[in-house]
């Protein structure tokens, strides 16, 4: 049995959780999300709690997966998620224009990225902006797509990085060694 899935998912009164035809609909103050329940998993909803159990021992790995997806949906519609991206490089900067981000990252042209519906951005300074969303999967994918424009290079650590990301700097070889 999954260690996480043995515990119930707790939610407050501002969040509503409904199951209909193997799809869990979660509504809250930040938005609405749907999660598909895999075959062999059963859900039990009580006041303020959701229990994720297996019907039998055939689908063991999916109990923890379904629990995590529902937990992310519940915390996303109630609190939301955010990722901070930093643009590191001499003369590199980002600007926010409505629902798009303009990046000037050493290419011959500026790169405009239109944010999808459900993602908002705030700018702290020209080298740092924060993405906000209620959908954790969408937020992670958009952050990865932005980072792919200029990934962090290992020698000077220049590039677009996600705050908290582990980076290992390589040592440059020198002559005579």
Backbone torsions as a table, in degrees:
resi	resn	phi	psi	omega
1	UNK	NA	143.3	179.4
2	UNK	-67.7	136.6	-179.5
3	UNK	-69.1	-43.0	179.6
4	UNK	-69.1	-41.9	-175.0
5	UNK	-71.7	-11.3	176.5
6	UNK	-74.0	-17.8	178.1
7	UNK	-95.9	145.8	178.6
8	UNK	-75.8	156.9	174.6
9	UNK	-92.3	116.2	-178.2
10	UNK	-93.9	142.0	175.9
11	UNK	-143.6	157.0	-176.9
12	UNK	-91.1	-175.9	-173.8
13	UNK	-72.8	-16.6	180.0
14	UNK	-78.3	-10.3	-178.5
15	UNK	-108.7	135.5	174.6
16	UNK	-116.9	136.1	-179.7
17	UNK	-122.4	125.6	179.9
18	UNK	-131.1	143.0	176.2
19	UNK	-114.1	127.9	179.1
20	UNK	-146.1	117.0	177.7
21	UNK	54.5	52.1	178.7
22	UNK	60.5	26.1	174.2
23	UNK	-129.0	126.8	178.8
24	UNK	-95.2	122.1	176.5
25	UNK	-103.1	123.5	-179.2
26	UNK	-117.8	122.5	178.9
27	UNK	-119.9	142.1	179.3
28	UNK	-155.6	-174.0	-177.9
29	UNK	-67.0	-24.6	-178.4
30	UNK	-92.2	-14.4	-179.4
31	UNK	156.6	-161.7	-177.1
32	UNK	-136.0	137.9	178.5
33	UNK	-135.5	154.4	176.7
34	UNK	-125.2	139.1	179.3
35	UNK	-128.1	130.6	177.7
36	UNK	-84.1	129.7	177.7
37	UNK	-89.9	126.1	-178.1
38	UNK	-73.5	156.8	179.8
39	UNK	-63.2	137.0	-179.6
40	UNK	95.3	-2.2	179.4
41	UNK	-114.0	134.2	177.1
42	UNK	-119.3	145.9	-179.8
43	UNK	-114.2	143.6	176.4
44	UNK	-128.3	119.5	-177.1
45	UNK	-107.9	123.4	173.5
46	UNK	-116.0	-178.7	-179.5
47	UNK	-66.1	110.9	177.4
48	UNK	78.2	6.2	-178.8
49	UNK	-144.4	147.0	174.8
50	UNK	-124.1	128.3	177.1
51	UNK	-107.3	132.5	178.6
52	UNK	-112.2	118.8	-178.6
53	UNK	-130.9	161.2	174.7
54	UNK	-91.9	145.5	174.6
55	UNK	-74.6	-39.5	175.9
56	UNK	-148.8	-175.1	-175.0
57	UNK	-88.2	18.1	-176.9
58	UNK	-84.4	-30.0	-174.7
59	UNK	-113.4	53.1	-175.8
60	UNK	-57.7	-48.5	-172.8
61	UNK	-67.1	-20.2	-172.3
62	UNK	-86.0	-10.5	179.0
63	UNK	-66.1	-46.3	178.5
64	UNK	-66.4	-36.0	178.3
65	UNK	-63.8	-49.4	-179.3
66	UNK	-63.7	-39.7	178.2
67	UNK	-60.4	-45.9	-179.0
68	UNK	-65.0	-40.5	179.9
69	UNK	-64.7	-42.3	179.1
70	UNK	-69.4	-39.8	178.8
71	UNK	-63.2	-41.8	177.1
72	UNK	-64.6	-37.4	178.7
73	UNK	-66.6	-43.5	-179.0
74	UNK	-65.1	-46.2	-179.9
75	UNK	-71.7	-27.4	178.6
76	UNK	-69.8	-43.4	-178.6
77	UNK	-77.1	-17.2	178.9
78	UNK	-95.9	-45.3	-176.2
79	UNK	-110.7	-38.1	-177.3
80	UNK	90.7	167.1	-179.9
81	UNK	-125.1	157.5	176.3
82	UNK	-148.4	150.8	174.9
83	UNK	-135.7	133.8	178.7
84	UNK	-101.9	128.1	178.2
85	UNK	-111.7	137.8	-179.3
86	UNK	-117.5	133.6	176.9
87	UNK	-101.1	110.6	-174.3
88	UNK	-114.3	118.8	178.6
89	UNK	164.7	150.3	-177.5
90	UNK	-69.4	121.6	-179.7
91	UNK	81.3	0.9	-179.9
92	UNK	-87.5	141.6	179.7
93	UNK	-157.2	166.4	176.7
94	UNK	-131.6	145.7	175.1
95	UNK	-132.4	148.2	-178.9
96	UNK	-104.2	127.3	178.5
97	UNK	-130.4	93.4	-179.3
98	UNK	65.9	-116.9	-179.9
99	UNK	-105.1	27.2	176.8
100	UNK	-135.2	154.8	-180.0
101	UNK	-115.8	129.4	177.3
102	UNK	-103.8	121.0	-179.4
103	UNK	-111.8	131.3	172.2
104	UNK	-117.7	98.7	-169.8
105	UNK	-127.4	45.3	173.8
106	UNK	81.1	8.7	175.1
107	UNK	-90.2	171.5	-178.7
108	UNK	-74.1	-9.2	-177.8
109	UNK	-143.7	152.2	174.1
110	UNK	-73.1	149.5	-178.8
111	UNK	-107.7	123.9	176.6
112	UNK	-102.6	130.4	179.0
113	UNK	-120.3	119.2	177.2
114	UNK	-86.9	125.6	-179.0
115	UNK	-77.7	136.4	178.7
116	UNK	-71.5	165.8	179.0
117	UNK	-62.9	134.0	-179.6
118	UNK	102.6	-7.1	179.2
119	UNK	-117.9	131.1	174.3
120	UNK	-122.7	160.5	-178.5
121	UNK	-134.6	148.1	172.6
122	UNK	-129.9	148.3	-177.0
123	UNK	-112.6	129.1	176.3
124	UNK	-91.9	-50.8	176.6
125	UNK	-148.2	175.3	-175.9
126	UNK	-61.8	-14.7	-179.1
127	UNK	-110.2	11.5	-175.5
128	UNK	-152.8	132.2	174.8
129	UNK	-142.6	157.7	-176.8
130	UNK	-121.0	131.7	175.5
131	UNK	-98.0	138.1	-179.7
132	UNK	-125.8	141.9	176.7
133	UNK	-163.7	162.3	174.1
134	UNK	-94.4	-11.6	-179.7
135	UNK	-104.8	109.3	-175.7
136	UNK	-65.7	-38.4	-179.5
137	UNK	-66.6	-44.8	178.7
138	UNK	-63.8	-41.9	179.9
139	UNK	-62.2	-44.4	179.0
140	UNK	-65.0	-38.7	179.7
141	UNK	-68.2	-41.6	178.8
142	UNK	-65.6	-41.8	178.2
143	UNK	-62.8	-39.9	178.5
144	UNK	-67.5	-37.6	177.7
145	UNK	-65.6	-39.1	178.0
146	UNK	-67.9	-41.5	-179.7
147	UNK	-65.8	-29.6	-179.0
148	UNK	-68.9	-16.4	178.0
149	UNK	-65.2	-43.7	176.2
150	UNK	-142.3	82.8	179.4
151	UNK	-64.3	157.4	-178.0
152	UNK	-69.4	126.4	177.8
153	UNK	-87.9	148.1	-166.9
154	UNK	-79.8	-8.9	-175.3
155	UNK	-93.5	-48.8	178.8
156	UNK	-106.7	-4.0	-179.2
157	UNK	59.9	34.2	174.4
158	UNK	-84.7	145.3	176.6
159	UNK	142.7	-170.2	177.9
160	UNK	-98.1	122.0	-178.3
161	UNK	-126.6	153.2	176.5
162	UNK	-91.3	134.0	-177.8
163	UNK	-61.0	132.7	-178.6
164	UNK	91.2	-3.1	-179.4
165	UNK	-74.6	135.5	179.2
166	UNK	-78.6	127.4	179.2
167	UNK	-127.8	135.0	178.1
168	UNK	-111.2	120.4	-178.3
169	UNK	-87.6	130.2	178.0
170	UNK	-83.9	150.1	177.0
171	UNK	-91.1	133.4	-179.4
172	UNK	-75.8	139.2	177.7
173	UNK	-72.2	144.5	178.5
174	UNK	-116.6	158.1	-179.7
175	UNK	-70.6	146.0	175.9
176	UNK	88.8	7.9	179.0
177	UNK	-105.1	NA	NA
